[in-house]
Amino acid sequence: MYSIATKSKVKESTAQLFQPAPIPNYGSSPIQKLRRKLYKLFERPRSSRLATFISIIVLFTVLVSISVFLIESLPEYYGKNNTVLFILDAVTVGIFTVEYLVRLFAAFSTIRFIIYPLNIFDIAVIIEFYVTLITQSNTGVAFLRVLRLFRIFLLFRYEKFGLIFQVLIAALKKSVEAFSLLVTLLVMTLILFAALEYYAEQVWSDFNESAELWIYTWKDNEGQVSPFQSIPHSMWWCIVTMMTVGYGDNFPVTPLGKLVAAICAIIGIIVVAFPVAVLSDSFGKCYQEAHSEDSKAEKQKKLERKRKILSDHLISSFDMQEDIMKTLEEATAVISEIEAKLGDFDLTLTLFTTKGFAGSKQQRHPLRKIKS
């Protein structure tokens, strides 16, 4: 059993798996700044609208490439040079080539970028197209056609599909014991019931030494060749029965063989059910953790946007306050100038009024001045 500390470590490592890696520190030179911008555009779809648009274009290109791969397998198109399909294939691979080279240029570590599994799928798809184009032959490089299967894995480069891929890896890492138990039980049960079915069918069979085959001696099947010629031959029937597939190509015909087959089907369901339940539970937990991390990231981005809006409003309010204070200071200075000018005007008016009044008084009484 895991301890509490071990469980917390596993949970922390699982949470770290779903968090995007921090953007590397490229440096301050113009080339390094360009690499940083290209890295954000091609590796961080949510970093900007242009990055989201590029991600959508790449996803659409992947879907077109997979569609061409499927259509080329139709009998009416196989081995024929269809111009439309060739142009679509050339355009999609051209986009993959440009994108791969840009991402390789922007990668902080070239070696890690090259050996990353999804990037290996990219280069495999690109190489297959160019090799086929150079050789102008589909039969000479037939083994390279298998590389076209890797186009399906290009979907995992898209963010949503990549998240599912990461969830699957995390669930398998957390369920290593359950998965190993499943494999062990399957192998043991497979060998056991394959051997039991082989010996059960031998009860009503005879070995023909000239033909080196087991021949049935049971009623209606007398003289027919038994499909259970050996334990390895019986393993195919056993795995199909345990997985409840039942193709019907091989089946027992004797009473004892049917009894073993019935027990094998029941035991197979029980053997598969318990480990699969653990795996599905781990997958569900990892999926919830991934979505919780995703929602946390979304909430963090929304919070950062609100903080930025609030800071912008505060900065604008501070700027308005400074403008208002400057306006008030200018108005105060103007008022002071007006008051000073009004004071000078009042003094001049007072002097003028006083002198004018005295002069008019002397003009009204000229006789007083003569008598005096």
C-alpha positions, 0 to 999 in steps of 0.5 A: 500500500502507498503511504500518504506521502507517496500518494501526495507525491504521485498527485503532485507529479500528475498535476505537474504533468498537465501544467505547460512547461515554462517558456525557456529563457532565450536571451536578449539578442534579436535572434533569440527574441525572434526564436522566443516569439516563434516558440510562443506562436507554434508551441503555445496556442493560447498565447495570442490570437495569431497562435490560435489561428496557426494552431487551427490551420495546422489542425485543418491540414492534419485532417486533410492529410488523413483524408487523403491517406484514407481516400488513396486506399480506395480501389479506384484510386490505388496505384493511380496518379490522381492530380487533385490528391497529389496536390493536396498531399503536396500542400499538406506535406509542404505545410508540415515541412515549413512548420517543422523547420520553424519549430526546430529553429525555435526549439530551445534544445534541438536534441530534445525536439528531434527525439520527442515522439510526436516530432518523430512522427512529423519527420517520418511523414515528411520523409515518406513523401519526399522519398516517394516523390524522388523515386517516382515509384510506389512499389520500390519503397513500399515499406515507407508507405507504412509511415503514412500511418503516423499521420493519425498521430499528428492529431495528438499535437492539437491541444485537446487531443494532446491532453487526452494523450497525456491523461492516458500516459498519466493513468498508465503510470499510476496503474503500473501494478494493475496493468502488470497484474492484468498481463500476468493473469491473462498470460497464466489463464491463456496458457491454462485454458489453451492446454485444457481445451487441447487435451479436452478435444483430444479425448474424442480425437485420433492422431493421424501420423501420415498427415500429422493432424488430429482427426475428430472421432466424435459423432457428426464431426468424425473425420474432420480436422480438429482446430486444436492441433497444439497448445499454441493453436488453442491460444488463439481460440482462448484469447478470443473467448476470454475477450468475449469476441467470439469470431467463430472460426475455431470452436470446440465440438466435444462435450468436455471441450464445450465445458472447458470453453464455458468455464474459460469464458466466465473466468476470462470476464472475471480476470479482465474485469478487476484490473480494467476497473482499476485502470478506468478509475485511474483514467477518470481521476487523471482526467478530472485532475487535468480538467481541474488544472485546465480550469485553474489556468483559465481562472488564473488568466481571467484573474490576470485580465481583471488585474490588468484592467483594474491596473489600467483603470487605476493608472488612468484615474491617477493620470486624471487626478494629476491632470485635475491637480494641474488644472486646479493649480493653473486655475489658482494661479489665474485667480491669483493674477486676477485678484492681484489685478483687481486689487491694483484696479481698486487702488487706482479707482480709489485714488482716481475717485478721491482726486476727482472728488476734490477737484470737483469740489473746488470747481463748485465753490470758487468764491470760497477760494477767493475769500480765503 
